[in-house]
Amino acid sequence: MYKPSQTVEFNREGELLLYSCDNIKHSTIYFKYPYCLYDCLMPLSWYVFFVNPFFWSWQITLPFFYAANSLAWLPHAMYWKSLDKKIHRLLLLRGGKYVRLWT
């Protein structure tokens, strides 16, 4: 059985702070390797649409142009959204059976 070295004190809500961290301050935010490849689609789509090296019709190049330009930012947005899933605070509720997570 674990015996704490200090007196356990709960706050007014009946919670004890076990862990606290500023996620953005301690996280390295960068574009991970597979996600940065989607950025290559935008200049490639411009080249295929305007230069048309394969002599495709506009019915083929136009959907590729719009799809690449409108969906290339999506992996970056999903990565930024995943950053808020990290634990910001870990609180032990009174009684010790439940833990409250703040993300």
N, C-alpha and C positions, 0 to 999 in steps of 0.2 A: 504494500500500500504506500502511496506517495504522500509524504508529509511536507507541505510547503515551508520554506525557510522564513517567510514573512506572513503577517496576518492577511488573510484574504478579505478584501473590502469590496462590497458591491456598490455601485452608484445608485441614484434614486430610482432608476428603472429596474433595478435588480439584475444588473449585468456586470460582468467582470471582463475588462479588456485583456485578451491574451496576446493579440498580435495586431500591429498597426503598421501600414506602409503606404507611402505615396507612390503609386504604381508608375505614373508617367515619369516621375523624377528618377526612379531607379530602373527603368526599362529602356533598352536601346531600341528605338523605333527606326527601322530600316525596311527597305523593300526586299523581301526574301527572293531567292533566285527564281523559282518557277513563276512567281507572280510578275516579275519584271519583264518576262518574255512577252507578255500580252501588250506591253507598250510598243513592241516592234510591229504589231499589227497595223497601227495607225499610219506610219510612213509607208509601209508596204501597200496598204489599201489605197493611199493617195497615188502611189506609183502605178499600181495596176489600173486604177480608174483613169488617170489623166494621160499616161504614156501608152498604156494598153499594149504591152510587149507580146502578148499571146494572141492579139487580134480577136478578143472575145467581143461578143455583142454587149450592148449596154444593159440588157436584161440579166446578164451574169455579173458584170462588174458593179452595177449599182447596188444590189443587195449586199455584196461583200463589203463595199465601201461604207454603207450605213451601219451594217452589223459590227464591223471592226471599230468604227469610230464611236459607236454608242455603247459597246460592251467592253472595251479595253480598260476602262477605269474601274470596272466591277471588282476584280480581285483586290485592288488597293482599298476600296471601300470596305470589303469584307474583312481585310486584315486590320484596318483601323477599328472596325466594330468589335473584333475579337479582343482588342486591348482592354475594353471595359469589363471583360469577364474575369479579370484577375481579382484576387481577394484584396480588399482595402482594409477591412477590419474583421477581426475574429473575436466574438464576444461569447463568454460562457454565461448562460442564464442561471438564475438562482435555482438551486437544487442540483445542478451539475449534470443533468441528463441531456440538455439541449444546447446546441451551439448556434449562434446567430451570425450569419455571414453578410457582410456589406461588400458589394462589388462596385 
